[in-house]
Amino acid sequence: MPIIRELGDFKNDRAVEYATIEVRIPNKLLPVNLREYEYDDIYHPDDIVTLSISPSGRLTKTHKPIYLNSTELADSFCLHIHSLFEKRKYAKYYELEVKVLTSFKSKTVTKGKEKHSSAIDELLSSL
């Protein structure tokens, strides 16, 4: 597992790493509010859509990623997500991927890592 580097560990002082989870689901199985449409409302049901997930386990658009302190926490959260998704209509058709990304939005990512990681820690400890 890669070690997540913190603010100040890079040559560029604004760079920071975080773990995130991406979900890939066929467009036709998504809730209507998350479906992807091209211009003029052209809908492609067989397209695979990449989404993010909130700390509570809800699907969100990828412009709102989840920021986590470690890949171990992300992997633990993935196990919880699998149990949540068992009851949904896309239960057999989704794919989860844990990624480690670098960002230069140091303030946003640092605050998000603290907030999201503590929320997920609390959620996983209550199970």
Secondary structure, DSSP 4 states (H G I P E B T S, - for coil): -PPPP-TTSSSSTT-EEEEEEEEEEEGGGS-GGG--B-GGG-B-TT-EEEEEE-TTS-EE-TTS---BS-HHHHHHHHHHHHHHHTTSTTTTT-EEEEEEEEES-HHHHHHHHHHHHHHHHHHHHT-
